[in-house]
Amino acid sequence: MTISTAGPFPATANTTVRCGDVELAVFECGDPEGTPILLVHGWPDTHILWNRVAAELADRYRVIAFDNRGAGDSTVPTEVQAYRIEELAADVRAVVDAVAPGQRVHVLGHDWGSVIGWELVSDPAAGDRIASFSSVSGPNLDFLGAYLRGPFSAARLRGSLAQGIASAYTVAFQIPGLPDPALRALSGRWPRFLAFFDGLDPALVQTAPTLRADMINNLKLYRANIHAHLRNPRPRPVPVPVQLIVSTGDRAVRPVVHAEADRWVADLTRTEIEARHWSPISHPDALAARTAEFVDRVAVSR
């Protein structure tokens, strides 16, 4: 099988944004005068994940995507602590400040991009620059930690066990060197793996030429964040509108991860799509439609 590496992100502009010692590769398409929507990817992806979603949104919106630190054409820090979600949220703010000065941006995050988005909008001042956040297949680690440490109930036990089973792979991901050989092998078979894991058409899977390195480098996301946030959760009120787009067949992120969300998010919308984990690849039309509807509704309400 041939893996496509020429992702057709319909870029009309690209630039580099600096955040401290990190340079971030930023890509843009769509209507330059349109409402800005920023797309944030997760592991082991790059901005290429958003190819088909961006194409769906580009006729009406200004669509911005970037490669997270440690991935694609962006800087690859070597220290684990450089991958704390606080650092990656700072990257998002740097991109927003650089490419949309004076504007409030809508954010759509998937997988670790959603985890980063949750950290971003948990800042009390988030509403100054972030108009809304749509979360896909990525938990707020602090909400999840609070849920797991909450008072005992049969429902809480069932939910915890369900997510524990779904997240079992993350244990191996946190042990330096352990998953590396398997991931190096998997990187050459990634479309076939997603066909098996997610049931999607492997011909739709486009990867960056840096995929193998990205898989290994970004294991630091798991090592820098999961234990710290689940053991000592710090849930905070979220001051911006949030949309939970729940993929009903997601094998990696179960709906229970959002059990605490309504305690902390005053303006919370929940919607479902019949998809598995990699919905930006398998269901770009549904994902783009839910995002556009939410963005437009927030704009009217403000």
C-alpha positions in Angstrom: 0.0 0.0 0.0 1.2 3.5 -0.8 0.9 6.1 1.9 0.1 9.5 0.6 2.3 12.2 2.1 1.2 15.1 -0.1 -1.7 16.3 2.1 -4.0 18.6 0.1 -4.6 21.2 2.9 -5.9 24.0 0.7 -3.4 26.5 2.0 -3.4 30.0 0.5 -0.8 31.2 3.0 1.7 29.8 5.4 4.0 31.4 8.0 6.0 30.6 11.1 5.1 31.8 14.5 7.5 31.8 17.4 6.6 31.0 21.0 9.7 31.2 23.2 12.2 28.8 21.7 9.6 27.0 19.6 8.8 27.8 16.0 5.3 26.8 14.8 4.5 26.1 11.2 1.1 27.7 10.4 -1.2 27.2 7.4 -4.2 29.1 6.3 -7.0 28.8 3.8 -10.5 30.1 3.1 -11.9 33.6 3.1 -9.3 36.0 4.6 -12.1 38.2 5.7 -14.2 35.4 7.2 -14.7 34.4 10.9 -11.4 32.7 12.0 -11.5 29.1 13.0 -8.3 27.6 14.4 -7.9 23.8 14.1 -5.6 22.0 16.6 -4.5 18.4 16.0 -3.5 15.6 18.3 -1.3 12.5 18.3 0.3 11.4 16.0 -1.0 13.9 13.5 0.0 17.2 12.0 -2.2 19.9 10.4 -2.7 17.4 7.5 -5.3 15.7 9.7 -7.6 18.7 8.9 -7.4 18.5 5.1 -11.0 17.5 4.5 -12.5 19.5 7.3 -10.7 22.6 6.1 -12.0 22.1 2.6 -15.5 21.9 4.0 -15.1 25.2 6.0 -13.0 27.2 3.5 -15.9 28.7 1.5 -17.2 30.7 4.5 -14.5 31.0 7.1 -10.9 31.9 7.5 -9.4 28.5 8.4 -6.1 28.3 10.3 -4.1 25.2 11.3 -0.6 24.6 12.6 1.7 21.8 13.4 2.0 21.4 17.2 5.4 21.5 18.8 7.1 18.2 18.3 5.3 17.5 15.0 5.5 18.1 11.3 7.5 21.3 10.4 7.4 22.8 13.9 10.3 22.7 16.4 10.8 19.4 18.3 11.8 20.1 21.9 13.7 17.3 23.6 12.6 17.8 27.3 9.5 16.1 28.5 8.4 19.2 30.4 8.3 21.1 27.2 5.2 19.1 26.3 3.1 20.1 29.3 -0.4 21.2 28.0 0.3 24.6 29.6 3.1 25.0 27.1 1.1 23.9 24.2 -1.8 26.1 25.2 0.7 29.0 25.1 1.6 28.0 21.6 -2.1 28.3 20.6 -2.2 31.8 22.1 0.9 32.8 20.2 -0.6 31.6 16.9 -3.8 33.5 17.6 -1.9 36.7 18.6 0.2 36.5 15.5 -2.3 35.7 12.8 -5.5 37.2 14.1 -4.5 40.2 16.2 -7.4 42.0 17.8 -9.8 39.2 16.8 -11.6 36.5 18.8 -11.0 33.0 17.3 -13.1 29.9 17.3 -11.1 26.8 18.2 -11.8 23.2 17.1 -9.5 20.5 18.7 -9.2 16.8 18.2 -7.6 14.2 20.5 -4.6 15.9 22.2 -5.6 19.1 20.3 -8.8 18.9 22.3 -6.9 18.4 25.6 -4.9 21.5 24.7 -8.0 23.4 23.9 -9.5 22.6 27.3 -6.4 24.0 29.0 -6.6 27.1 26.7 -10.2 27.9 27.6 -9.7 27.2 31.3 -7.8 30.5 31.6 -10.0 33.1 33.2 -9.1 35.5 30.5 -9.7 33.1 27.6 -12.8 35.0 26.4 -10.7 37.9 25.4 -9.2 36.0 22.5 -11.3 32.7 22.2 -14.9 33.0 21.0 -15.8 29.4 21.4 -14.3 25.9 21.7 -15.5 22.7 20.0 -14.0 19.5 21.5 -13.7 16.3 19.6 -12.3 13.0 21.1 -10.2 14.6 23.8 -10.9 15.0 27.5 -10.4 17.8 29.9 -7.8 15.9 32.0 -8.7 17.9 35.2 -12.4 17.2 34.8 -11.6 13.5 34.2 -9.3 13.4 37.2 -12.0 14.9 39.4 -14.5 12.4 38.2 -12.2 9.4 38.8 -11.5 10.7 42.4 -15.2 11.5 43.1 -17.5 9.7 45.6 -18.1 6.1 44.9 -21.1 5.0 42.9 -21.9 2.0 40.7 -22.2 4.3 37.6 -18.9 6.0 38.4 -17.2 2.6 38.8 -18.6 1.4 35.4 -17.5 4.6 33.7 -14.1 4.5 35.2 -13.6 0.9 34.2 -14.8 1.6 30.6 -12.4 4.5 30.1 -9.6 2.6 31.9 -9.9 -0.2 29.4 -10.0 2.2 26.5 -6.9 4.1 27.8 -4.8 1.0 28.7 -2.4 1.7 25.9 -1.4 5.0 27.6 0.3 3.0 30.3 2.9 1.7 27.8 3.1 5.2 26.2 4.4 6.6 29.5 7.4 4.2 29.8 10.3 5.6 27.9 11.5 3.4 25.0 8.9 0.6 25.6 6.5 1.4 22.7 9.1 2.8 20.3 9.8 -0.4 18.2 6.1 -1.1 17.8 5.4 2.5 16.8 8.2 2.6 14.3 6.8 -0.5 12.6 3.2 0.8 12.9 4.2 4.1 11.2 4.6 2.3 7.9 1.2 0.7 8.2 -0.8 3.6 9.6 -3.6 3.7 7.0 -4.1 -0.1 7.4 -4.1 0.3 11.2 -6.7 3.1 11.1 -8.8 0.9 8.8 -8.7 -1.8 11.4 -9.1 0.4 14.5 -11.5 3.0 13.1 -13.1 1.1 10.2 -12.3 4.0 7.8 -11.2 3.8 4.2 -7.3 3.6 4.3 -7.2 5.6 1.0 -8.4 8.6 2.9 -5.5 8.6 5.3 -2.8 11.1 4.4 0.3 11.4 6.6 3.2 13.8 7.0 6.6 12.5 6.0 7.5 13.1 9.7 5.0 10.5 10.9 7.5 8.1 12.4 9.4 10.7 14.3 6.1 12.4 15.3 4.8 9.2 16.9 7.9 8.9 19.1 8.5 12.5 19.9 4.9 13.2 21.0 4.8 10.3 23.5 6.1 13.1 25.7 2.6 14.5 25.8 1.5 11.4 27.7 4.5 11.5 30.0 4.2 15.1 30.8 0.5 15.3 31.5 -1.6 12.3 32.2 -0.2 11.3 35.7 0.1 14.9 36.8 -3.5 15.9 36.0 -5.3 12.7 36.9 -3.5 12.4 40.3 -3.9 16.1 41.2 -6.8 17.5 39.1 -7.3 21.2 39.0 -10.7 21.7 37.4 -11.5 25.4 36.7 -14.6 27.2 35.4 -14.6 27.7 31.6 -15.6 31.2 30.6 -16.3 30.6 26.9 -19.0 28.6 25.1 -18.0 24.9 24.6 -19.4 22.3 22.2 -18.8 18.7 22.9 -18.9 16.7 19.7 -19.1 13.2 20.9 -18.1 10.4 18.5 -20.4 7.6 19.6 -18.1 4.8 18.4 -14.9 6.3 19.8 -12.9 3.4 21.2 -10.2 5.6 22.8 -12.3 8.3 24.4 -15.5 7.2 26.0 -18.4 9.6 26.7 -17.8 9.3 30.5 -14.7 11.6 30.2 -17.2 14.5 29.9 -19.2 13.5 33.0 -17.9 16.5 35.0 -18.2 19.1 32.1 -21.5 20.6 33.0 -20.2 21.4 36.5 -17.5 23.7 35.1 -18.8 25.0 31.8 -21.7 27.4 32.1 -22.4 27.5 28.3 -22.2 23.9 27.2 -23.6 22.3 24.1 -23.5 18.5 23.5 -24.0 16.9 20.1 -23.2 13.4 18.7 -21.9 12.1 15.4 -21.9 8.4 14.4 -18.1 8.2 14.1 -15.1 6.6 15.7 -11.9 8.3 16.9 -10.5 9.8 13.7 -13.7 11.7 12.7 -11.8 14.5 10.9 -10.8 11.8 8.4 -13.9 9.7 8.3 -16.7 12.3 8.8 -15.3 15.7 7.8 -18.7 16.9 6.5 -20.5 16.1 9.8 -17.7 17.6 11.9 -17.5 20.8 9.8 -21.3 21.2 9.8 -21.5 20.9 13.6 -18.6 23.3 14.0 -20.1 25.9 11.6 -23.5 25.7 13.2 -22.0 26.3 16.7 -19.7 29.1 15.5 -22.7 30.9 13.8 -24.9 30.4 16.8 -22.3 31.8 19.2 -21.7 34.8 16.8 -25.5 35.6 16.8 -25.8 35.3 20.6 -22.9 37.7 21.1 
